[in-house]
Amino acid sequence: MSKKIKIKQIKSAISCNYLQKRTLKALGLRKIRQEKVFADSPAIRGMIDKVKHLVTVTEITEGT
């Protein structure tokens, strides 16, 4: 079973600092309500932690 994470941007990054804007860009999120799916990893979890006030996270479990 591989775990995946769906990340959805819910707030704008206009008033955020530069590093948070760069983190959203690295995650591939540019617009509000945009979603991306990633494999669960410590690197992605760390990026989510930096912008947790701007995104929502949903865990997806896929059976193999």
C-alpha positions in Angstrom: 0.0 0.0 0.0 1.4 3.3 -1.0 0.3 6.5 0.8 -0.3 9.6 -1.1 -1.1 13.1 0.0 -3.5 15.5 -1.7 -2.6 19.2 -1.0 -5.1 22.0 -1.8 -4.3 25.7 -1.6 -7.0 27.5 0.3 -5.5 30.9 1.0 -3.5 33.4 -1.0 0.2 33.8 -0.6 0.2 37.6 -1.2 1.0 38.6 2.4 3.3 35.7 3.1 7.1 35.9 3.3 9.4 35.0 0.4 10.2 31.5 1.7 6.6 30.5 2.0 5.9 31.7 -1.5 8.8 29.7 -2.8 7.6 26.6 -0.9 4.2 26.9 -2.6 5.9 27.3 -6.0 8.0 24.2 -5.3 4.8 22.2 -4.5 3.4 23.4 -7.8 0.6 25.4 -6.2 -0.1 28.8 -8.0 -3.8 29.5 -7.5 -6.4 29.1 -4.8 -8.3 25.8 -5.0 -5.5 24.2 -7.0 -4.7 20.6 -5.9 -1.7 18.4 -6.3 -1.0 14.8 -5.3 2.3 13.7 -3.9 3.8 10.5 -2.5 4.1 10.8 1.3 7.7 11.6 2.3 9.4 13.5 5.0 10.5 16.2 2.6 6.9 16.9 1.5 5.7 16.8 5.1 8.3 19.5 6.0 7.2 21.7 3.1 3.5 21.3 4.2 4.5 22.3 7.7 6.0 25.6 6.5 2.7 26.6 4.7 0.1 24.7 6.8 -1.9 27.9 7.2 -2.3 28.2 3.4 -3.2 24.6 2.5 -5.3 21.6 3.5 -4.0 18.1 3.4 -5.9 14.9 2.7 -4.3 11.5 3.0 -5.1 9.0 0.3 -4.4 5.3 0.8 -4.2 3.2 -2.4 -4.2 -0.6 -2.3 -1.8 -2.5 -4.5 
